[in-house]
């Protein structure tokens, strides 16, 4: 990135902001400029928030979502309303909120913290796959063994690769694995649906 307005401190700030996901050079420059207009108190609150996220937030020791006050996240803590035999596998903690908003699923979660992506150098050992297998094995000897793993990953190459690898792991453990159905979105028109999505919809058709 070239010197931003030939002001080194602004250039340094915009350069660091541009490293964040989804933040391009122009957006980073606008964000850097916005800090000049903020008061010292506002900047200090921003600094404290960043520091707290780095020092206080940690992974849940059970599902690998995020937690702050305890060892377990709110979904893994002693919540008798959750259906513990059902585990939904997601890519990142943000996916949990989307599934919860549906109001349909009431089981527990397992966050892989990524997907298998060979082109990016991410292999099975780099995400939380073996931790899921260990979780399945540990629960076998309890009153609440895991009966079904619901794979809720993106329908892209990385998601499909991870789902197939996970299926093989779970078959060895004798646990049922299912995937979210893919097809025509509610309220959409077939004329505007791409061929791949329409094909998935035909494969996943349901009885009426």
Legacy VTK file of the C-alpha trace (Angstrom):
# vtk DataFile Version 3.0
C-alpha trace
ASCII
DATASET POLYDATA
POINTS 208 float
0.000 0.000 0.000
1.432 3.400 -0.988
1.902 6.153 1.573
-1.607 7.198 2.552
-1.789 11.007 2.162
1.944 10.919 2.962
1.062 10.656 6.667
2.981 7.683 8.136
0.648 7.052 11.093
-2.427 6.962 8.845
-0.614 4.718 6.405
0.330 2.320 9.203
-3.226 2.213 10.580
-4.854 1.694 7.171
-2.305 -1.005 6.362
-3.196 -2.930 9.535
-6.931 -2.497 8.927
-6.561 -3.813 5.375
-5.376 -7.137 6.826
-8.859 -7.779 8.245
-11.141 -10.138 6.248
-13.286 -8.314 3.715
-11.498 -4.979 4.162
-9.926 -3.625 0.989
-7.442 -0.764 0.680
-10.063 1.948 0.099
-12.258 0.804 2.977
-9.203 0.618 5.250
-8.299 4.217 4.343
-11.826 5.438 5.137
-11.792 3.617 8.464
-8.377 5.065 9.328
-9.614 8.585 8.596
-12.684 8.031 10.783
-10.458 7.563 13.840
-9.185 11.135 13.494
-12.711 12.441 14.118
-13.263 10.258 17.165
-12.607 11.566 20.656
-9.798 10.169 22.792
-12.423 8.418 24.949
-13.957 6.692 21.910
-10.549 5.536 20.709
-9.749 4.245 24.184
-13.009 2.270 24.294
-12.112 0.748 20.919
-8.651 -0.180 22.183
-10.096 -1.758 25.336
-12.597 -3.776 23.297
-9.808 -5.152 21.105
-7.707 -6.012 24.124
-10.607 -7.758 25.892
-11.365 -9.865 22.826
-7.736 -10.961 22.654
-7.257 -11.641 26.369
-10.687 -12.856 27.548
-12.289 -14.776 24.681
-11.318 -18.447 24.426
-12.513 -21.620 22.758
-15.124 -23.768 24.484
-13.357 -26.950 25.545
-16.265 -29.065 24.309
-17.542 -27.651 20.993
-14.814 -25.085 20.135
-17.157 -22.154 19.819
-16.204 -19.072 21.829
-16.767 -18.328 25.483
-15.532 -15.805 27.994
-16.643 -16.371 31.545
-16.364 -20.145 31.816
-14.760 -23.232 30.324
-17.910 -24.063 28.373
-20.005 -21.902 26.047
-23.690 -21.265 26.770
-24.773 -24.137 24.490
-22.502 -26.702 26.156
-23.156 -25.653 29.737
-25.707 -27.451 31.884
-28.696 -26.611 29.703
-31.267 -29.379 29.960
-33.256 -27.863 27.076
-30.649 -28.995 24.532
-31.003 -32.410 22.871
-27.514 -33.741 23.521
-27.690 -36.837 21.252
-27.831 -34.519 18.213
-24.739 -32.545 17.205
-24.686 -29.990 14.407
-21.261 -29.516 12.823
-20.528 -26.001 11.539
-17.525 -24.233 10.056
-17.358 -21.236 12.397
-19.047 -19.949 15.583
-21.026 -17.370 13.574
-22.913 -20.219 11.886
-24.441 -21.207 15.225
-26.427 -17.984 15.445
-27.866 -18.518 11.979
-29.031 -22.032 12.823
-30.434 -20.958 16.188
-32.439 -18.196 14.494
-34.331 -20.855 12.527
-35.937 -22.006 15.774
-35.883 -25.621 14.566
-32.696 -27.144 15.966
-32.317 -27.639 19.718
-29.321 -29.959 19.875
-25.673 -29.110 20.510
-22.878 -27.950 18.220
-19.330 -28.691 17.129
-17.285 -25.963 15.459
-14.614 -27.175 13.044
-12.923 -23.761 12.915
-12.482 -24.135 9.158
-12.837 -26.625 6.310
-10.411 -28.846 4.434
-8.893 -26.695 1.682
-5.801 -28.304 0.087
-5.164 -25.311 -2.185
-4.866 -23.118 0.907
-2.745 -25.649 2.772
-5.527 -26.618 5.198
-5.685 -30.355 5.860
-7.850 -32.545 8.127
-5.339 -32.142 10.953
-5.717 -28.351 10.862
-9.382 -28.295 11.870
-11.353 -29.834 14.744
-12.208 -33.184 13.126
-10.371 -35.535 15.465
-11.798 -33.610 18.402
-15.282 -34.491 17.139
-14.334 -38.161 16.872
-13.015 -38.084 20.452
-16.230 -36.435 21.566
-18.279 -39.213 19.934
-16.164 -41.903 21.599
-16.348 -40.263 25.011
-20.124 -39.975 24.836
-20.570 -43.650 23.949
-20.038 -44.622 27.565
-22.510 -42.057 28.968
-26.298 -41.940 29.258
-26.395 -39.528 26.298
-24.485 -41.109 23.393
-24.409 -39.120 20.167
-26.978 -40.577 17.759
-26.732 -38.215 14.801
-24.217 -35.749 13.400
-25.808 -33.063 11.232
-23.251 -31.570 8.849
-24.122 -27.914 8.190
-21.282 -26.804 5.913
-21.266 -24.652 2.792
-22.133 -26.365 -0.483
-18.778 -25.452 -2.027
-15.713 -27.579 -2.807
-14.228 -27.177 0.679
-17.529 -27.958 2.387
-18.169 -31.017 0.225
-14.627 -32.330 0.755
-14.903 -31.897 4.520
-18.328 -33.544 4.630
-17.104 -36.628 2.738
-14.033 -36.941 4.983
-16.217 -36.566 8.065
-18.635 -39.203 6.755
-15.814 -41.745 6.556
-14.672 -40.960 10.088
-18.171 -41.322 11.509
-18.878 -44.585 9.682
-15.996 -46.127 11.598
-17.647 -44.967 14.829
-21.101 -46.272 13.881
-22.741 -42.841 14.111
-25.359 -41.614 11.640
-24.385 -38.561 9.592
-26.792 -36.310 7.693
-26.386 -33.116 5.653
-28.544 -30.062 5.279
-30.748 -30.358 2.216
-29.761 -28.162 -0.736
-32.223 -26.964 -3.334
-34.557 -24.211 -4.490
-34.795 -21.437 -1.853
-38.211 -20.568 -0.431
-39.922 -17.783 -2.381
-37.678 -18.090 -5.434
-38.515 -18.820 -9.071
-37.140 -21.804 -10.996
-36.286 -19.500 -13.925
-33.657 -17.830 -11.755
-32.187 -20.954 -10.133
-28.800 -22.156 -11.412
-28.428 -25.696 -12.800
-26.362 -27.002 -9.864
-28.903 -25.836 -7.293
-31.776 -27.215 -9.354
-29.986 -30.552 -9.631
-29.571 -30.690 -5.851
-33.246 -29.845 -5.428
-34.222 -32.784 -7.642
-31.928 -35.130 -5.710
-33.324 -33.920 -2.365
-36.983 -33.824 -3.411
-39.563 -34.549 -0.697
-42.980 -36.144 -0.698
-46.025 -33.840 -0.633
LINES 1 209
208 0 1 2 3 4 5 6 7 8 9 10 11 12 13 14 15 16 17 18 19 20 21 22 23 24 25 26 27 28 29 30 31 32 33 34 35 36 37 38 39 40 41 42 43 44 45 46 47 48 49 50 51 52 53 54 55 56 57 58 59 60 61 62 63 64 65 66 67 68 69 70 71 72 73 74 75 76 77 78 79 80 81 82 83 84 85 86 87 88 89 90 91 92 93 94 95 96 97 98 99 100 101 102 103 104 105 106 107 108 109 110 111 112 113 114 115 116 117 118 119 120 121 122 123 124 125 126 127 128 129 130 131 132 133 134 135 136 137 138 139 140 141 142 143 144 145 146 147 148 149 150 151 152 153 154 155 156 157 158 159 160 161 162 163 164 165 166 167 168 169 170 171 172 173 174 175 176 177 178 179 180 181 182 183 184 185 186 187 188 189 190 191 192 193 194 195 196 197 198 199 200 201 202 203 204 205 206 207
